[in-house]
Amino acid sequence: MQSLLGLLYWALELYSFALIIYIFMSWFPGARESAFGSFLAKICEPYLEPFRKIIPPLGMIDLSPIVAIFVLYFARMYGLPVLITWF
């Protein structure tokens, strides 16, 4: 069970990095239209969409990805240790 939770920890870590890369791709024109960009959009947009509904953009700045990354961080740092104690 410990190895499964370790795998879940690294999956959340990898997903956080995918989100960061996807966010930075918005700074480069045409990067999200590439094959890699569309792959990241398919895996990142379903997670980011609920945050975008809750947190409106401030002008040209979208703060929802930052909140989404913090939620993943807290799930990884505080949620997984609770799961470990249950099992």
Backbone torsions as a table, in degrees:
resi	resn	phi	psi	omega
1	MET	NA	-35.5	-180.0
2	GLN	-61.9	-39.0	-179.7
3	SER	-69.0	-32.8	177.0
4	LEU	-65.7	-41.6	177.7
5	LEU	-69.5	-33.6	174.1
6	GLY	-64.3	-40.2	176.6
7	LEU	-64.4	-40.0	177.4
8	LEU	-64.4	-38.9	177.0
9	TYR	-59.4	-48.3	-178.4
10	TRP	-70.6	-29.5	175.5
11	ALA	-66.4	-40.9	176.7
12	LEU	-66.7	-37.0	177.1
13	GLU	-63.9	-45.7	179.1
14	LEU	-64.2	-39.6	178.2
15	TYR	-65.7	-36.2	176.4
16	SER	-62.0	-42.8	177.8
17	PHE	-65.9	-36.8	176.8
18	ALA	-63.1	-40.2	176.9
19	LEU	-63.3	-43.0	180.0
20	ILE	-63.2	-43.7	178.4
21	ILE	-63.0	-42.3	179.9
22	TYR	-63.2	-39.0	178.3
23	ILE	-65.4	-45.2	-179.8
24	PHE	-67.6	-23.9	178.5
25	MET	-65.5	-21.3	179.2
26	SER	-70.3	-16.9	179.0
27	TRP	-78.8	-17.1	-176.9
28	PHE	-111.0	122.1	-177.5
29	PRO	-62.5	131.6	176.5
30	GLY	81.5	-2.9	-177.3
31	ALA	-69.9	-35.6	-179.5
32	ARG	-76.0	-14.5	178.2
33	GLU	-87.5	-5.5	178.0
34	SER	-74.5	171.7	179.9
35	ALA	-64.3	-41.0	178.3
36	PHE	-66.2	-40.3	178.7
37	GLY	-64.9	-40.1	178.5
38	SER	-71.2	-31.4	174.4
39	PHE	-64.8	-45.6	178.0
40	LEU	-64.5	-36.0	177.9
41	ALA	-62.9	-39.5	-179.6
42	LYS	-66.3	-31.7	-178.6
43	ILE	-95.8	-20.7	-176.4
44	CYS	-98.4	-37.1	-176.0
45	GLU	-61.7	-39.8	178.1
46	PRO	-61.3	-31.9	177.6
47	TYR	-78.0	-36.7	-177.3
48	LEU	-77.4	-25.9	-174.9
49	GLU	-57.7	-46.0	178.3
50	PRO	-62.9	-34.0	178.3
51	PHE	-68.9	-35.3	178.5
52	ARG	-69.7	-28.0	176.6
53	LYS	-72.3	-32.3	-177.2
54	ILE	-85.2	-42.6	-174.1
55	ILE	-106.5	111.1	179.7
56	PRO	-75.0	151.3	177.3
57	PRO	-68.8	147.5	176.2
58	LEU	-98.9	93.2	-176.1
59	GLY	68.4	-118.2	179.1
60	MET	-95.6	2.8	-175.3
61	ILE	-105.6	124.5	177.7
62	ASP	-101.5	111.6	-178.1
63	LEU	-89.7	-7.0	-176.9
64	SER	-62.5	-36.6	176.9
65	PRO	-64.1	-32.3	178.7
66	ILE	-66.5	-43.8	177.7
67	VAL	-64.2	-39.2	179.2
68	ALA	-63.3	-39.3	178.4
69	ILE	-68.3	-39.1	176.5
70	PHE	-63.1	-38.5	177.8
71	VAL	-63.3	-42.7	176.3
72	LEU	-63.0	-40.0	179.2
73	TYR	-61.8	-47.6	-179.4
74	PHE	-66.8	-34.4	176.1
75	ALA	-64.7	-39.8	-179.3
76	ARG	-72.1	-42.2	-175.1
77	MET	-83.0	-34.0	-174.2
78	TYR	-116.0	-29.4	-179.4
79	GLY	-77.3	-43.5	-179.4
80	LEU	-66.5	-39.3	175.5
81	PRO	-61.1	-32.1	175.8
82	VAL	-66.8	-40.6	177.1
83	LEU	-63.2	-37.1	179.6
84	ILE	-63.7	-41.2	-179.7
85	THR	-69.2	-26.4	178.0
86	TRP	-71.9	-31.8	-177.2
87	PHE	-107.3	NA	NA
